[in-house]
């Protein structure tokens, strides 16, 4: 199981991290990945100046928003799933 952590520290919280989490929950459910991806809230990931920060499978991604999360999910989550086969 891979871990997807979304920062909920002060800066990310103010920039919409809870909206990002809500979108990610829906995308994980829609694609039937709940048994493969653990979605977690995380405190500071050290990129406060870069916007909402996500760590997936050891790689940090920054500047995510509710509007950008679908493209992120398609490229990095679903893209990785295709590579895992």
C-alpha distances in whole Angstrom, upper triangle without the diagonal:
4,7,10,13,16,19,22,24,28,28,25,26,29,28,26,22,22,23,20,18,20,20,16,16,18,16,13,15,17,15,13,10,9,7,5,6,7,10,13,16,17,21,22,21,24,25,27,30,27,26,23,20,17,14,11,9,13,15,17,19,22,25,23,24,24,26,24,20,21,22,19,16,18,18,15,12,14,16,13,12,15,15,12,14
4,7,10,13,16,19,22,25,25,22,23,26,25,23,20,20,21,18,16,18,18,14,14,17,15,12,15,17,15,14,10,10,9,6,5,6,9,11,14,15,18,19,17,21,21,24,26,24,23,20,17,13,10,7,6,9,11,14,15,18,21,19,21,21,23,21,18,18,19,16,14,16,16,12,10,12,14,11,11,14,14,12,15
4,6,10,13,15,18,21,22,18,20,23,22,20,16,17,18,15,13,16,16,12,13,16,15,12,15,17,16,15,12,11,11,9,6,5,6,7,10,11,14,16,14,18,18,20,23,21,20,17,14,10,8,6,6,8,10,12,13,16,19,17,19,19,22,19,16,17,18,15,13,16,16,13,11,14,15,13,13,17,17,15,18
4,7,10,13,16,19,19,15,17,20,18,16,13,14,15,12,10,13,13,9,11,14,12,10,14,16,15,15,12,11,13,10,7,6,5,6,9,10,13,14,12,16,16,18,20,18,16,13,11,7,6,5,7,9,10,10,11,13,15,13,15,16,18,16,13,14,15,12,11,14,14,11,9,13,14,13,14,17,17,16,19
4,7,9,12,15,15,12,13,17,16,14,11,12,14,11,9,13,13,10,12,15,15,13,16,19,18,18,15,14,16,14,10,8,6,5,6,6,9,10,9,13,13,15,18,16,14,11,8,6,5,6,9,10,10,9,10,12,14,13,14,15,18,16,13,16,17,14,13,17,17,14,13,16,18,16,17,21,21,20,23
4,6,9,12,12,9,10,13,12,11,7,9,11,8,7,11,12,10,11,14,14,14,17,19,19,20,17,16,18,17,13,11,8,6,5,6,8,9,9,12,12,12,15,13,11,8,6,5,7,9,12,12,12,10,10,10,12,10,11,12,15,14,11,15,16,13,13,17,17,14,14,17,19,18,19,23,23,22,26
4,6,9,9,6,8,11,10,10,7,9,12,10,9,13,14,13,15,18,18,18,20,22,23,23,21,19,22,20,16,14,11,9,6,5,5,6,6,9,9,9,12,12,10,7,6,6,8,11,14,14,13,10,11,10,11,11,12,14,17,16,14,17,18,15,16,20,20,17,17,21,22,21,23,26,26,26,29
4,7,8,6,5,9,9,9,6,7,11,10,9,12,14,14,15,18,19,19,21,23,24,25,22,21,23,22,18,16,12,10,6,6,5,7,9,12,12,10,14,13,11,8,9,10,12,15,18,17,17,14,14,13,13,13,13,14,17,17,15,19,21,18,18,22,23,20,20,23,25,24,26,29,29,29,32
4,6,6,6,9,10,11,9,11,14,13,13,16,18,17,19,22,22,22,25,27,28,28,26,24,26,25,21,19,16,13,9,7,5,5,8,10,10,8,12,13,11,9,10,12,14,17,20,18,18,15,15,14,14,14,15,17,20,19,18,22,23,20,21,25,25,23,23,26,28,27,28,32,32,31,35
4,6,5,6,9,10,10,11,14,15,15,17,19,20,21,24,25,25,27,29,30,31,29,27,30,29,25,22,19,16,13,11,9,8,11,12,12,8,11,13,11,10,12,14,17,20,23,22,21,18,17,15,15,15,15,17,20,20,20,23,25,22,24,27,27,25,26,29,30,30,31,34,35,34,38
4,5,5,6,9,9,12,14,14,15,18,19,19,21,23,24,25,27,29,29,31,28,28,30,29,25,23,20,17,14,12,10,9,11,10,9,6,8,9,7,8,10,13,16,19,22,21,20,16,15,12,11,13,13,15,18,18,18,21,22,20,22,25,25,24,24,28,29,28,30,33,33,33,37
4,5,5,6,5,9,11,10,11,14,15,15,17,20,20,21,23,25,26,27,25,24,26,25,21,20,16,14,11,10,9,8,10,11,9,7,9,9,6,5,7,10,13,16,20,19,17,14,13,10,9,10,10,12,15,15,14,18,19,17,18,22,22,20,21,24,25,25,27,30,30,30,33
4,5,5,5,7,9,10,11,13,15,15,17,19,20,21,23,25,26,27,25,24,27,26,22,20,16,14,11,11,10,10,12,14,13,10,12,13,9,8,10,12,15,18,22,21,20,17,16,13,12,12,11,12,16,16,15,19,21,19,20,23,24,22,22,25,27,27,28,31,32,32,35
4,6,7,9,10,12,13,15,16,18,19,21,22,24,25,27,28,30,28,27,30,29,25,23,20,18,14,14,13,13,15,15,14,11,12,12,9,9,12,15,18,21,25,24,22,19,17,14,13,13,11,13,16,16,17,20,22,20,22,25,25,24,25,28,29,29,31,33,34,35,38
4,6,9,9,10,12,14,14,16,18,19,20,22,24,25,26,28,26,26,29,27,24,22,19,17,15,15,14,13,14,15,13,10,11,10,6,6,10,13,16,19,23,22,20,17,15,12,9,9,8,10,12,13,13,17,18,17,19,22,22,21,22,25,26,27,28,31,31,32,35
4,5,5,6,9,10,11,13,15,16,17,19,20,21,23,25,23,23,26,25,21,20,16,15,13,14,14,14,15,17,15,13,14,13,9,7,10,12,16,18,22,22,20,17,15,12,10,9,7,7,11,12,11,15,17,15,17,20,21,20,20,23,24,25,26,29,30,30,33
4,5,5,6,9,10,10,12,14,15,16,18,20,21,22,21,20,23,22,18,16,13,12,9,10,11,12,12,14,13,12,14,12,9,6,8,9,13,15,18,19,17,15,13,11,10,8,8,8,12,12,11,14,16,14,15,18,19,18,18,21,22,23,24,27,28,28,30
4,5,5,6,9,10,11,13,14,15,17,18,20,21,20,18,22,21,18,16,12,11,9,11,13,14,15,18,17,15,17,16,13,10,12,12,15,17,20,21,20,17,16,15,14,11,10,9,13,14,12,15,17,16,16,19,21,20,19,21,24,24,24,27,29,29,31
4,5,5,6,9,10,11,12,14,16,17,19,20,19,18,22,22,18,17,14,14,12,14,16,17,18,20,18,17,18,17,13,10,13,13,16,17,21,22,21,18,16,15,13,10,8,6,10,11,10,12,15,14,14,17,19,19,18,20,22,23,24,26,28,28,30
4,5,5,6,9,10,11,12,14,15,16,18,17,16,20,19,15,15,11,12,11,13,15,15,15,18,16,16,17,15,11,8,10,9,13,14,17,19,17,15,13,12,11,8,6,5,9,9,7,10,12,11,11,14,16,15,14,17,19,19,20,23,24,25,27
4,5,5,6,9,10,10,12,14,15,16,15,14,17,17,13,12,8,9,8,11,13,15,15,18,17,17,19,17,14,10,11,10,12,13,16,18,17,15,14,14,14,11,10,9,12,12,9,12,14,13,12,15,17,16,14,17,19,19,20,23,24,24,26
4,5,5,6,9,10,11,12,15,16,15,14,17,18,15,14,10,11,11,14,17,19,19,22,21,20,22,20,17,13,15,13,16,16,19,21,21,19,17,17,16,13,11,9,12,13,10,12,15,14,13,16,18,18,16,18,21,21,21,24,26,25,27
4,5,5,6,9,10,10,12,14,14,14,17,17,14,14,11,13,13,16,19,20,20,22,21,21,22,20,16,13,14,13,16,15,19,21,20,18,16,16,15,11,10,7,9,10,7,8,11,11,10,13,15,15,13,15,18,19,18,21,23,23,25
4,5,5,6,8,10,11,12,11,11,14,13,10,11,8,10,11,14,17,19,18,21,20,20,22,19,16,13,13,11,13,12,15,17,17,16,14,15,15,11,11,9,11,11,7,8,11,10,8,11,13,12,10,12,15,16,15,18,20,20,22
4,6,5,6,9,10,11,10,9,12,13,10,10,7,10,12,15,18,20,20,23,22,23,25,22,19,16,16,14,15,14,17,19,19,19,17,18,18,15,14,12,14,15,11,11,15,14,11,14,16,15,13,14,17,18,17,20,22,21,23
4,6,5,6,9,10,10,10,14,14,12,13,11,14,15,19,22,23,23,26,25,25,27,24,21,18,18,16,18,17,19,22,22,21,19,20,20,16,15,12,14,14,11,10,14,14,11,13,16,16,13,14,17,18,17,20,22,22,23
4,5,5,6,8,9,10,13,13,11,13,11,14,16,19,22,23,22,25,24,25,26,23,21,17,17,15,16,15,17,20,19,19,17,19,19,15,14,12,13,13,9,8,11,11,8,9,13,13,10,10,14,15,14,16,19,18,20
4,6,5,6,5,6,9,9,8,9,9,12,15,18,21,23,22,25,24,25,27,24,22,18,18,15,15,13,15,18,18,19,18,19,20,17,16,15,16,15,12,11,13,12,9,11,14,13,9,10,13,14,12,15,17,16,18
4,5,5,6,6,10,11,10,11,11,15,17,20,24,26,25,28,28,28,30,28,25,21,21,18,19,17,19,22,22,22,21,23,23,20,19,16,18,18,15,13,16,16,12,14,17,16,13,13,16,17,15,17,20,19,20
4,6,8,9,12,13,13,15,14,18,20,23,26,28,27,30,29,30,31,28,26,22,22,20,21,18,20,24,23,23,22,23,24,20,19,16,17,17,14,12,15,15,12,12,16,16,13,12,15,17,14,16,19,19,19
4,6,8,11,11,11,14,14,18,20,23,26,28,26,30,29,30,31,28,26,23,22,19,19,17,18,21,21,22,21,23,23,20,20,18,18,17,14,12,14,14,10,10,14,14,10,9,12,13,11,13,16,15,15
4,6,8,9,10,12,13,17,20,23,27,28,27,31,30,31,33,30,28,25,24,20,20,17,18,22,22,23,23,25,26,22,22,20,21,21,17,15,17,17,13,14,17,16,12,11,15,15,12,14,17,15,15
4,5,5,6,9,10,14,17,20,24,25,24,27,27,29,31,28,26,22,21,17,17,14,14,18,19,20,20,22,24,20,21,19,21,20,16,15,17,15,12,13,15,13,10,10,13,12,10,13,15,13,14
4,5,6,7,9,12,15,18,22,24,23,27,27,28,30,28,26,22,21,17,17,14,15,19,20,21,21,23,24,21,21,20,22,21,17,17,19,17,14,16,18,16,12,13,16,15,13,16,18,16,17
4,6,8,11,14,17,20,23,26,24,28,29,30,33,30,28,25,23,19,18,15,15,18,20,22,22,25,27,24,25,23,25,24,20,20,21,20,16,18,19,17,14,14,17,15,13,16,17,15,16
4,7,10,13,17,19,22,24,22,26,26,28,30,28,26,23,21,17,15,12,12,15,17,19,19,22,24,22,23,22,24,22,18,18,19,17,14,15,17,14,11,11,14,12,10,13,14,11,13
4,6,10,13,15,19,20,19,22,23,24,27,24,23,19,17,13,12,9,10,13,14,16,16,19,21,18,20,19,21,19,16,16,17,15,12,14,15,12,9,11,14,12,10,14,15,13,15
4,6,10,12,16,18,17,21,21,23,26,23,22,18,16,13,12,10,10,13,15,16,17,19,21,18,20,19,22,20,16,17,19,16,14,17,18,15,12,14,17,15,14,18,19,16,19
4,7,10,13,16,15,19,19,20,23,21,19,15,13,10,10,9,11,13,14,14,15,16,18,15,16,16,19,17,14,15,17,15,13,16,17,14,12,15,17,16,16,19,20,19,21
4,6,10,13,13,16,17,18,21,19,18,14,12,10,10,10,12,13,15,14,15,16,18,16,17,17,20,19,15,18,20,17,15,19,20,17,15,18,20,19,19,23,23,22,24
4,7,10,11,14,15,15,18,17,15,12,11,9,10,12,14,15,15,14,14,15,16,15,15,16,19,18,15,18,20,17,17,20,21,18,17,20,22,21,22,25,26,25,28
4,7,7,11,12,13,16,16,14,11,10,9,9,12,14,13,14,12,14,14,16,15,16,17,21,19,17,20,21,18,18,22,22,19,18,22,23,22,23,26,26,25,29
4,6,9,11,11,14,15,14,11,10,11,11,14,17,15,16,13,15,14,16,16,17,19,22,21,19,22,24,20,21,25,24,22,21,25,26,25,26,30,29,29,32
4,5,8,7,11,12,11,10,9,10,11,15,17,15,15,12,13,12,14,15,17,19,22,20,19,23,23,20,21,25,24,21,22,25,26,25,27,30,29,29,33
4,6,8,11,11,11,10,7,8,8,12,14,11,11,8,10,10,12,13,16,18,21,19,18,21,21,18,19,22,21,18,19,23,23,22,24,27,26,26,30
4,6,9,9,11,11,9,11,11,15,16,14,13,10,11,10,13,15,17,20,22,20,20,23,23,20,21,25,23,21,22,26,26,24,27,30,28,29,32
4,6,5,7,8,7,10,11,15,17,15,13,9,9,7,9,12,14,18,19,17,17,21,20,17,20,23,21,19,21,24,24,23,26,29,28,28,32
4,5,6,8,8,11,13,17,20,18,16,12,12,9,10,12,14,17,19,18,18,22,22,19,21,24,23,21,23,26,27,26,29,31,31,31,35
4,6,9,10,13,16,19,22,20,17,14,13,9,9,12,14,18,19,17,18,22,21,19,22,25,23,22,24,27,27,27,30,32,32,33,36
4,7,7,11,13,16,19,18,15,11,9,6,5,9,11,15,16,14,15,19,18,16,19,21,20,19,21,24,24,24,26,28,28,29,33
4,6,10,13,16,19,18,16,12,10,6,4,7,8,12,13,12,13,16,16,14,17,20,19,18,20,23,23,23,26,28,28,29,32
4,7,10,13,17,16,14,11,8,6,5,5,7,10,12,11,10,14,15,12,14,18,17,16,17,20,21,21,23,26,26,27,30
4,7,10,13,12,10,7,6,4,6,7,9,12,14,12,11,15,15,12,14,17,16,14,15,19,19,19,21,24,23,24,27
4,6,10,10,8,6,5,6,9,8,10,12,15,12,10,13,14,10,11,15,14,11,12,16,16,15,18,20,20,20,24
4,7,6,5,4,6,9,12,11,14,16,18,15,13,16,16,12,12,15,14,11,11,15,16,14,16,19,18,18,22
4,5,5,7,8,11,14,13,16,17,18,16,13,15,14,11,10,13,12,8,8,12,12,10,12,16,15,15,18
4,6,9,11,14,18,16,19,20,22,19,16,18,17,14,13,15,14,10,10,13,13,10,12,15,14,13,16
4,7,10,13,17,17,20,21,23,20,18,20,19,15,15,18,16,12,13,16,16,13,15,18,16,16,20
4,7,10,14,14,17,19,21,17,16,18,16,13,14,16,13,10,12,15,14,12,15,18,16,16,20
4,7,10,11,14,17,18,15,14,17,16,12,13,16,14,11,13,16,16,15,18,20,19,19,23
4,7,7,11,14,15,12,11,14,12,9,11,14,12,10,12,15,15,14,17,19,19,20,23
4,6,9,13,13,11,11,14,13,10,13,16,14,13,15,18,18,18,21,23,22,24,27
4,7,10,11,9,10,13,13,11,14,16,15,14,17,19,19,20,23,24,25,26,29
4,7,8,6,6,10,10,8,11,13,13,13,14,17,17,18,20,22,23,24,27
4,5,5,6,9,10,10,12,14,15,15,16,18,19,20,22,24,25,26,29
4,6,5,8,10,10,11,14,15,16,16,17,19,21,22,24,25,26,28
4,6,7,8,10,11,13,14,16,16,17,19,21,22,23,25,27,28
4,6,6,6,9,10,11,12,13,15,16,18,19,21,22,24,26
4,6,5,6,9,10,10,11,12,14,15,17,18,20,21,23
4,5,5,6,9,10,10,10,12,14,15,16,19,20,22
4,5,5,6,8,10,10,11,13,15,15,17,19,21
4,6,5,6,7,9,10,11,13,15,16,17,20
4,6,6,5,6,8,10,11,12,14,15,17
4,6,6,5,6,9,10,10,13,14,16
4,6,6,5,8,10,10,11,14,16
4,6,5,6,8,10,10,12,15
4,5,5,6,9,10,11,13
4,5,5,6,9,10,11
4,5,5,7,9,11
4,5,5,6,9
4,5,5,7
4,5,6
4,6
4
